[in-house]
Amino acid sequence: MDKGATWRQRWQNGHMPRFLTLADVAEQLQINSPAAYALVRSGELKAIQVGGRGQWRVEETMLEQYIQERYAEASRMIEEAKAKSAGR
């Protein structure tokens, strides 16, 4: 079974589970697991540690917030670049 099929099976009623593993986050963002871990360790992506082994979990709403913040940052960068090129 491919990874995409496994991921789809984990969704309940068309929604992601409340908490995602870093592997889930990496798959959603199409990055590798170390990059997802780096986002959490840097504080860019809010996460919690659970269980006896302290495994990281990211709440779905925190992932969505992170994505929206990245879109806002991209928009700001585009507007700044437009302003600089218009001022030449």
N, C-alpha and C positions, 0 to 999 in steps of 0.2 A: 504494500500500500504506500502511495506517495505521501510526502509531508503535507501537501495541501489537503488531501482527503482526510488525514488525521486531524488537522486543524479544524476543518469543517465539522467533523463529528463532535468536537468539543463544544461547539456553539450550541446554546440552548435557546430554542424559539427564535432563532435568527440573531441572537445577541451573544457577545463575548461573555465569558465568565467574569465575575466581578474582579478577581485577582488573576494576574498573568505572571507567568514565570519570565525570567530574562530571555529564555529561548523563544517564548511567545512574542515578546516585545521585539526581539531581533528579527523574527520572521515578519511581523507586521511592518516594521520600518525598513525591511530589506537591507539589514546590516548584519555584521557577524556578532556572535555572543560577547566577545571581549569589548566591542564597541558599545553594546547595550550596558554592560557592566560599568564601563567608563562614564556613561551618561549618569548612571545612578551614583557612582562614587563622587563625581564632580558636583552633584546636587542639581544638575540641570533637569533631571527626571526624578521626581519624588517617588520613593519606594520605602517599603518596610521590610524588616527581617523577621521571619517567623520560624517556629519549630526549633528543635534542639540543635540543629546544625546551622541555624541562622540563614536559611535560604531567603533570597530576595524575592519579593512579590511587588508588582506594580498594579495599583488599582486602575481599572479601565478608564475611569474619569481623569486620572492623572496623566495617562498616556494621551488621551484626547486633548487635554489642556496643553501638554508639551507640543503636540502637533500644531495646535492653533497659535501658540507662541512662535513657533518656527515660521509659520505663514506670515504672521505680523512682522517678524524680523526681516523676512525676505522682501515684503512690501516696502518697509522703511529703506532698505538698502537700494531697491530699485528707484524709489523716489529721490534719494540722495544722489544717485548716479545721474538721473535725469536733470536734477537741479544743477549739478556741476557741469554737465555738457551744455546746458542752456546758457550758463554764465560765461561761456568762452567767447 
